[in-house]
Amino acid sequence: MARITHGIACSHIPVLGYAFDHGKEGEAYFKPAFDGFGWTRQFMAEEKPDVVILVYNDHASAFDMKIIPTFAIGCGELYGPADEGFGPRPVPPVEGHADLAWHIAQSLILDEFDMTIINEMEVDHGLTVPLSMMYGHVDKWPTKVIPLAVNVVTYPPPSGNRCWALGEAIARAVESFPEDLKVQVWGTGGMSHQLQGPRAGLINKEWDNRFLDRLVGDTQELRHIPHIEYLRETGSEGIEMVMWLIMRGALGKSTKALHRHYHVPVSNTALGHMVLEPVDGTVPPSPTLEGNSAAAQARIA
């Protein structure tokens, strides 16, 4: 059966994409940021996941104020890079894994998560920058990708607890897929940053590193952080870190850190990156499907 082998957290700062695309990785300003991904690129070359479930937020490329899905899963075959105002990034298109994506969508909906299913969309820097950080310059991405978009742009975003629970439900879905696949779950966005207003440029190193600390081990404290704390301590865009909790929830009861990188500033933003491995991958059973054999069998079918 399919199995989740690792989780990766990574900021998706757009200027990293710009620097990457224009060969600036070695420049004095950018080099410390990019150096933190050397370990991970070697790890990815050795690990070779078949599929990445990539949790990110769209930046008005696929969705705008007309349609604001809280959780949306891409079930298509191919996703091109979006034009974000300066033309599409010069990176390969993203190949999906439609069979696994549809299986996950069915399982999540039967687990009582109201998912929006997307068959056609373009993906922006929220998804493509992490791929560039992990794989470098390639002609084709070495893995298939299932995009999972989360609304953290317009209030109300989902709670950290809901995101963690969604990760647990994703783990149940993956484990019930019969094909032998190595799957990773990535959570992107963050860390502390505010892009506008009197607090523009806010970075909270201490809070960020406490957050990274609590991704490791068996604590579930992070799922209970209220929105107001993200806003107060990490700026208006710090709420993106709830997407990391989907990744963490998918890894089960306990984790260990294989690699950690934190650097400031990158375009007035804190850069965070971590590679996690499940120690005890046990995920709680669905509270909604427990004992509901008909629905449970439908989810697994």
C-alpha positions as CSV (number, residue, x, y, z in Angstrom):
1,M,0.0,0.0,0.0
2,A,1.0,3.7,-0.2
3,R,2.8,5.1,2.7
4,I,3.9,8.5,4.0
5,T,7.6,8.4,4.5
6,H,8.5,12.1,5.4
7,G,7.2,15.5,5.9
8,I,8.9,18.7,4.7
9,A,8.2,22.3,5.8
10,C,9.4,25.1,3.7
11,S,8.8,28.8,3.3
12,H,7.7,29.7,-0.3
13,I,9.2,33.3,-0.4
14,P,8.8,34.6,-4.0
15,V,12.1,36.3,-4.1
16,L,13.8,32.9,-3.7
17,G,12.2,31.9,-7.0
18,Y,13.5,35.1,-8.6
19,A,17.0,34.5,-7.3
20,F,16.9,30.9,-8.4
21,D,15.6,31.7,-11.9
22,H,18.3,34.4,-12.4
23,G,21.3,32.5,-11.1
24,K,21.7,34.6,-7.9
25,E,22.0,31.7,-5.5
26,G,25.7,32.4,-4.9
27,E,25.3,36.1,-4.3
28,A,26.2,37.3,-0.8
29,Y,22.6,38.2,0.1
30,F,21.0,34.9,-1.1
31,K,23.7,32.4,-0.4
32,P,23.0,31.8,3.3
33,A,19.4,31.1,2.4
34,F,20.1,28.6,-0.4
35,D,22.9,26.9,1.5
36,G,20.3,25.5,3.9
37,F,18.8,23.4,1.1
38,G,22.0,21.6,0.1
39,W,21.4,18.8,2.6
40,T,17.8,18.4,1.4
41,R,18.6,18.2,-2.3
42,Q,21.0,15.3,-1.6
43,F,18.3,13.7,0.6
44,M,15.7,14.0,-2.1
45,A,18.0,12.5,-4.7
46,E,18.5,9.5,-2.5
47,E,14.9,9.2,-1.2
48,K,13.1,9.6,-4.5
49,P,9.5,10.0,-3.4
50,D,6.9,8.9,-6.0
51,V,4.3,11.5,-5.0
52,V,4.4,14.8,-3.0
53,I,1.2,16.1,-1.5
54,L,2.1,19.8,-1.6
55,V,0.1,22.0,0.8
56,Y,0.3,25.6,-0.3
57,N,-1.7,28.8,-0.7
58,D,-2.7,30.4,-3.9
59,H,-1.9,34.1,-4.4
60,A,-4.8,35.2,-6.6
61,S,-3.5,33.0,-9.5
62,A,-6.1,30.2,-9.5
63,F,-8.6,31.8,-7.1
64,D,-9.7,35.3,-6.5
65,M,-12.4,37.0,-4.4
66,K,-15.1,35.4,-6.5
67,I,-14.2,31.9,-5.2
68,I,-12.5,31.2,-1.9
69,P,-12.2,27.5,-1.1
70,T,-11.0,26.7,2.4
71,F,-9.4,23.4,1.2
72,A,-9.0,22.5,-2.5
73,I,-7.3,19.4,-3.9
74,G,-5.9,19.2,-7.5
75,C,-7.1,16.0,-9.2
76,G,-5.8,16.8,-12.7
77,E,-3.0,15.4,-14.7
78,L,-0.9,18.5,-15.3
79,Y,-0.5,22.0,-13.8
80,G,1.4,24.8,-15.6
81,P,3.2,27.6,-13.8
82,A,1.1,30.7,-13.4
83,D,1.8,34.2,-14.7
84,E,2.0,36.3,-11.6
85,G,2.6,39.6,-13.4
86,F,6.1,39.0,-14.8
87,G,5.4,35.9,-16.9
88,P,5.4,32.3,-15.8
89,R,8.4,31.1,-13.9
90,P,10.8,29.2,-16.3
91,V,10.2,25.9,-14.5
92,P,8.7,22.6,-15.7
93,P,5.0,22.0,-15.5
94,V,3.9,20.0,-12.5
95,E,2.7,16.5,-13.2
96,G,-0.2,15.3,-11.0
97,H,-1.1,11.8,-9.8
98,A,-4.8,11.8,-10.6
99,D,-5.6,8.3,-9.3
100,L,-4.2,8.9,-5.8
101,A,-5.6,12.5,-5.8
102,W,-9.2,11.2,-6.5
103,H,-8.8,8.5,-3.9
104,I,-7.7,11.1,-1.3
105,A,-10.6,13.4,-2.3
106,Q,-13.1,10.6,-1.9
107,S,-11.7,9.6,1.4
108,L,-11.5,13.1,2.8
109,I,-15.1,13.9,1.8
110,L,-16.3,10.6,3.4
111,D,-14.3,11.7,6.4
112,E,-16.5,14.8,6.4
113,F,-14.0,17.3,5.1
114,D,-15.7,19.5,2.5
115,M,-13.1,19.6,-0.2
116,T,-13.2,21.6,-3.4
117,I,-12.0,19.4,-6.3
118,I,-10.0,21.2,-9.0
119,N,-9.3,19.5,-12.3
120,E,-7.6,22.5,-14.1
121,M,-5.6,25.3,-12.7
122,E,-2.2,27.0,-12.8
123,V,0.1,26.9,-9.8
124,D,2.1,29.9,-8.5
125,H,5.2,30.5,-6.5
126,G,3.5,29.0,-3.4
127,L,3.9,25.6,-5.0
128,T,6.8,26.0,-7.5
129,V,9.3,27.7,-5.2
130,P,9.5,24.8,-2.7
131,L,10.0,22.4,-5.6
132,S,12.9,24.5,-6.8
133,M,14.4,24.6,-3.3
134,M,14.2,20.8,-3.0
135,Y,15.2,19.8,-6.5
136,G,17.3,22.6,-8.0
137,H,17.4,23.2,-11.8
138,V,15.7,20.3,-13.6
139,D,14.1,19.7,-17.0
140,K,11.3,17.7,-15.4
141,W,10.3,17.5,-11.7
142,P,11.4,14.1,-10.4
143,T,8.1,13.4,-8.6
144,K,4.4,13.7,-9.2
145,V,2.6,16.3,-7.2
146,I,-0.9,16.6,-5.7
147,P,-1.6,20.3,-5.0
148,L,-3.6,21.0,-1.9
149,A,-4.5,24.7,-1.6
150,V,-5.5,26.2,1.7
151,N,-7.1,29.6,2.2
152,V,-4.8,31.6,4.4
153,V,-5.2,34.9,2.5
154,T,-8.7,36.0,3.4
155,Y,-10.3,35.6,6.8
156,P,-11.6,33.3,8.1
157,P,-8.8,30.8,7.5
158,P,-9.1,27.2,8.9
159,S,-7.9,26.7,12.5
160,G,-4.7,24.9,13.3
161,N,-6.7,22.1,14.9
162,R,-8.7,21.6,11.7
163,C,-5.5,21.6,9.6
164,W,-3.9,19.0,11.9
165,A,-7.0,16.8,11.7
166,L,-7.0,17.2,7.9
167,G,-3.4,15.9,7.9
168,E,-4.5,12.9,9.9
169,A,-7.3,12.2,7.4
170,I,-4.8,12.5,4.5
171,A,-2.7,9.8,6.2
172,R,-5.7,7.5,6.5
173,A,-6.4,8.1,2.8
174,V,-2.9,7.4,1.7
175,E,-2.6,4.2,3.8
176,S,-5.8,2.8,2.2
177,F,-4.5,3.3,-1.4
178,P,-3.5,-0.1,-2.8
179,E,-0.6,0.9,-5.0
180,D,3.0,0.7,-3.5
181,L,4.0,4.4,-3.4
182,K,6.4,6.5,-1.3
183,V,4.6,9.7,-0.5
184,Q,5.8,12.8,1.2
185,V,3.6,15.6,2.6
186,W,5.0,19.2,2.3
187,G,3.7,22.2,4.3
188,T,4.7,25.5,2.8
189,G,4.5,29.2,3.6
190,G,5.6,31.3,6.6
191,M,7.4,31.9,8.8
192,S,6.8,35.2,10.6
193,H,6.3,38.1,8.2
194,Q,4.1,41.1,7.5
195,L,4.1,42.8,4.1
196,Q,2.1,45.9,4.8
197,G,0.9,48.5,7.4
198,P,2.8,49.9,10.4
199,R,4.3,46.5,11.3
200,A,5.6,45.7,7.8
201,G,8.9,43.8,8.1
202,L,8.0,42.2,11.4
203,I,10.1,39.1,12.2
204,N,9.9,37.1,15.4
205,K,12.8,34.8,15.6
206,E,12.1,33.5,19.1
207,W,8.5,32.6,18.2
208,D,9.5,31.0,14.9
209,N,12.0,28.7,16.5
210,R,9.6,27.6,19.3
211,F,7.2,26.7,16.5
212,L,10.0,24.6,14.8
213,D,10.8,23.0,18.1
214,R,7.2,21.8,18.6
215,L,7.0,20.2,15.2
216,V,9.3,17.5,16.7
217,G,8.3,14.8,19.1
218,D,4.8,13.9,20.3
219,T,3.4,17.2,21.4
220,Q,0.3,18.5,19.8
221,E,0.5,22.0,21.3
222,L,0.7,23.7,17.9
223,R,-2.8,22.6,16.8
224,H,-4.3,24.8,19.6
225,I,-2.6,28.1,18.8
226,P,-5.4,30.6,18.1
227,H,-5.5,32.8,15.0
228,I,-5.0,36.0,17.2
229,E,-1.6,34.6,18.4
230,Y,-0.3,34.1,14.8
231,L,-1.5,37.7,14.0
232,R,0.0,39.3,17.1
233,E,3.3,37.4,17.2
234,T,4.1,36.6,13.5
235,G,2.4,39.3,11.5
236,S,-0.5,39.2,9.1
237,E,1.1,36.6,6.9
238,G,2.3,34.4,9.7
239,I,-1.0,32.5,9.6
240,E,0.4,30.6,6.6
241,M,2.1,28.3,9.2
242,V,-1.2,26.5,9.8
243,M,-0.4,24.8,6.5
244,W,2.6,23.2,8.2
245,L,0.2,21.5,10.6
246,I,-1.4,19.6,7.8
247,M,2.0,18.1,7.1
248,R,2.6,17.4,10.8
249,G,-0.8,15.8,11.4
250,A,-0.1,13.4,8.5
251,L,3.1,12.1,10.1
252,G,1.3,10.5,13.1
253,K,1.9,10.5,16.8
254,S,5.6,11.4,16.9
255,T,8.4,12.7,14.7
256,K,12.1,13.3,14.6
257,A,13.9,16.1,12.7
258,L,16.4,15.0,10.1
259,H,17.3,18.6,9.0
260,R,16.5,22.1,10.1
261,H,17.3,25.5,8.6
262,Y,16.3,29.0,9.7
263,H,17.5,32.3,8.2
264,V,16.6,35.9,8.3
265,P,16.0,38.1,6.5
266,V,14.9,37.0,3.0
267,S,13.0,40.0,1.5
268,N,11.8,41.1,5.0
269,T,10.7,37.5,5.7
270,A,11.8,34.7,8.0
271,L,12.8,31.6,6.1
272,G,12.1,28.3,7.8
273,H,12.8,24.7,6.5
274,M,12.6,21.3,8.2
275,V,12.6,17.7,7.2
276,L,10.7,15.4,9.5
277,E,10.4,11.6,9.7
278,P,7.6,9.8,11.5
279,V,8.8,7.9,14.6
280,D,5.4,6.4,15.4
281,G,3.2,6.8,12.3
282,T,0.0,5.8,14.1
283,V,-2.8,8.1,13.1
284,P,-6.1,8.2,15.1
285,P,-9.0,6.5,13.4
286,S,-11.6,8.8,11.9
287,P,-14.1,10.0,14.5
288,T,-16.8,10.2,11.9
289,L,-16.3,6.8,10.3
290,E,-15.7,4.7,13.4
291,G,-18.1,1.8,13.3
292,N,-19.7,3.0,10.0
293,S,-18.6,0.0,7.9
294,A,-20.5,1.0,4.7
295,A,-18.9,4.4,4.6
296,A,-15.5,3.1,5.6
297,Q,-15.5,0.5,2.9
298,A,-16.5,3.1,0.4
299,R,-13.6,5.2,1.5
300,I,-11.2,2.4,0.9
301,A,-12.7,1.2,-2.3
